[in-house]
Amino acid sequence: MADDTSRLGNRYCTPELLTWVEGVHAPHDEALEQAFTAPGQQGMPAIMVGPSEGRALELLARMVGARRIVEVGTLAGYSTIWLARALGPGGKLWTLESEPAHAEVARRSLERAGLGASVEILVGPALDTLPTIERHGPFDVVFVDADKASYDRYGQWAAAHVRPGGLLLGDNAYLFGELLGDSDRARAMRRFHEAAREYFHTVCLPTPDGLLLGVRKAPAA
């Protein structure tokens, strides 16, 4: 149930409550903890998803039996580990990172997690590297957590390359509270929402900064 206060966006979560819940449902092992703390230790922006969001990504990928996953935005490989652990036998994850230094940190994270063989890191602007993996599609899951001004273009790519019943997941869908603003990236994010609704059955889950969840519609007969 909810009430009028929580339906308007107010939350009853406290830091203490969140820590307890994450410890129960999304505990870190050594590999996850190292990937989670790597940005702060390596001078990278600590902008990865939280433990509960990472666990949600894994469970959603498991629910659709994912064997081919694309991640746009790798950072230190934290969300990559969660997603790669959901892969079925023989599955593969392609993760795209524009910064070579970040990609190298992620590569070490994945090796520590024992996932190096099932994950390929592509370095360079995602709009350049996405076409190079299209031959491996259609894909079961596309997760977008990268430069916000290009979300609309990433969403268009996903609509063309996710199988019917597959998932589009977009983090930061509230755009840090700027979604309704007049900036270029706010307009791009709104286009991402609107185009996703056209090609996917969608909802925006109220995670701390919003997670768009879409299930690819079947092509029109």
C-alpha positions in Angstrom: 0.0 0.0 0.0 0.9 3.6 -0.2 -0.5 6.9 1.1 -0.9 10.4 -0.4 2.5 11.4 0.9 4.5 8.5 -0.6 2.6 8.7 -3.9 3.8 12.2 -4.3 7.4 11.1 -4.0 8.2 11.4 -0.3 10.2 8.5 1.0 10.3 6.7 4.3 13.8 5.4 3.7 16.6 6.4 6.1 20.3 5.7 5.6 20.1 3.2 8.5 17.1 1.4 7.0 18.7 1.3 3.6 21.9 -0.2 4.9 20.0 -2.9 6.7 17.8 -3.8 3.7 20.8 -3.9 1.4 22.6 -6.1 3.8 19.8 -8.6 3.6 18.9 -8.5 -0.1 22.0 -7.2 -1.9 25.1 -8.1 0.2 28.5 -7.5 -1.3 31.1 -10.2 -1.8 34.7 -9.2 -2.2 34.5 -8.7 -6.0 31.5 -6.4 -5.7 33.0 -4.5 -2.9 36.2 -3.9 -4.8 34.3 -2.7 -7.9 32.1 -0.4 -5.8 35.0 1.3 -4.0 37.3 1.4 -7.0 36.0 4.8 -8.3 36.9 6.6 -5.1 40.3 4.9 -4.9 41.1 5.5 -8.6 40.0 9.2 -8.9 37.0 8.3 -10.9 33.5 9.7 -10.4 31.6 7.5 -8.0 28.4 7.5 -10.1 27.6 3.8 -10.2 24.3 2.3 -9.2 23.7 1.4 -5.6 23.6 -2.2 -4.3 19.8 -2.5 -4.4 19.7 -1.2 -8.0 22.5 -3.6 -9.0 20.7 -6.5 -7.5 17.5 -5.4 -9.3 19.4 -5.4 -12.6 20.6 -8.9 -12.0 17.2 -10.2 -11.1 15.5 -8.6 -14.0 18.1 -10.1 -16.4 17.5 -13.5 -14.8 13.8 -13.2 -15.2 14.1 -12.9 -19.0 16.7 -15.7 -19.2 19.3 -13.2 -20.6 22.2 -14.7 -22.7 23.1 -11.5 -24.6 23.3 -8.3 -22.7 24.6 -4.8 -23.7 25.6 -2.2 -21.1 26.2 1.4 -22.2 28.5 2.9 -19.6 30.9 0.6 -17.7 32.8 2.9 -15.2 34.6 0.5 -12.8 32.5 -2.6 -13.7 30.2 -2.7 -10.7 26.8 -2.9 -12.5 28.6 -5.1 -15.1 29.3 -7.7 -12.5 25.7 -7.8 -11.3 24.5 -8.2 -14.9 27.1 -10.7 -15.9 26.2 -12.9 -13.0 22.7 -13.2 -14.5 23.9 -14.6 -17.8 22.7 -18.1 -18.8 25.2 -20.8 -20.0 27.3 -19.6 -22.9 26.0 -16.0 -22.4 27.9 -12.9 -23.1 27.8 -9.2 -22.1 29.2 -6.4 -24.1 29.9 -3.3 -22.1 30.8 0.1 -23.6 33.1 2.6 -22.0 34.4 5.9 -23.5 37.3 6.4 -21.1 40.2 4.0 -21.5 41.4 4.4 -17.9 37.9 3.5 -16.6 37.8 0.5 -18.9 41.1 -0.8 -17.5 39.8 -0.5 -13.9 36.7 -2.4 -15.0 38.8 -5.1 -16.7 40.5 -5.7 -13.4 37.2 -5.8 -11.5 35.8 -8.4 -13.9 38.9 -10.6 -13.7 38.7 -10.6 -9.9 35.1 -11.6 -10.2 36.0 -14.5 -12.5 33.9 -13.0 -15.3 36.5 -11.9 -17.8 35.6 -14.7 -20.3 32.0 -13.7 -20.5 32.4 -9.9 -20.8 33.8 -7.9 -23.6 34.7 -4.3 -22.9 34.6 -2.0 -26.0 36.4 1.3 -25.5 35.3 4.4 -27.4 32.2 6.6 -27.8 29.2 4.3 -27.5 27.5 5.6 -30.6 30.6 4.5 -32.6 31.0 1.1 -30.9 27.3 0.0 -30.8 27.2 -0.7 -34.6 30.1 -3.1 -34.2 28.1 -5.5 -32.1 24.8 -5.5 -34.0 25.7 -8.8 -35.7 25.4 -10.5 -32.3 21.8 -9.4 -31.7 19.0 -9.4 -31.1 19.8 -8.8 -27.5 17.9 -9.8 -24.4 18.8 -6.8 -22.2 20.2 -3.3 -22.9 21.1 -1.3 -19.8 21.9 2.5 -20.3 23.9 4.4 -17.7 26.1 6.8 -19.7 26.1 10.4 -21.1 22.6 11.7 -20.6 22.5 13.9 -23.7 22.7 10.7 -25.8 20.0 8.7 -24.0 17.5 9.2 -26.8 19.9 7.8 -29.4 20.8 4.8 -27.2 17.1 4.2 -26.7 16.5 4.2 -30.5 19.3 1.7 -30.9 17.8 -0.6 -28.2 14.4 -0.4 -29.9 16.0 -1.8 -33.1 18.1 -4.5 -31.4 16.3 -5.8 -28.4 14.2 -9.0 -29.0 10.4 -9.0 -28.3 10.1 -9.6 -24.6 13.6 -8.3 -23.9 14.4 -5.4 -21.6 15.5 -1.8 -21.9 16.8 -0.4 -18.6 17.7 3.2 -18.2 19.3 4.6 -15.1 19.0 8.3 -14.0 15.7 8.5 -15.7 14.7 11.5 -13.4 17.9 13.2 -14.6 18.8 14.3 -11.0 15.6 16.2 -10.8 16.2 18.1 -14.1 14.0 16.0 -16.3 11.4 18.8 -16.9 14.1 21.4 -17.5 15.0 23.2 -20.7 18.6 21.9 -21.2 19.6 19.8 -24.2 20.1 16.8 -22.0 16.7 17.2 -20.4 15.0 17.3 -23.8 17.1 14.2 -24.8 16.0 12.3 -21.7 12.3 13.2 -22.3 12.7 11.9 -25.9 14.2 8.7 -24.4 11.1 8.3 -22.2 8.7 9.0 -25.0 10.3 6.8 -27.6 10.7 4.0 -25.1 6.9 4.1 -24.5 6.4 3.7 -28.2 8.4 0.5 -28.6 8.3 -1.0 -25.1 5.8 -1.6 -22.4 7.2 0.9 -19.9 7.3 2.1 -16.3 9.7 4.5 -14.5 10.5 2.8 -11.2 11.1 5.3 -8.3 14.6 4.3 -7.4 16.7 7.3 -6.1 17.1 8.8 -9.5 14.5 6.7 -11.5 15.0 3.5 -13.5 13.1 3.2 -16.7 12.0 -0.4 -17.3 10.7 -1.4 -20.7 9.7 -4.8 -22.2 10.0 -4.8 -25.9 6.6 -5.0 -27.7 6.1 -7.6 -30.4 6.3 -6.2 -33.9 3.0 -5.2 -35.4 1.4 -8.0 -37.5 
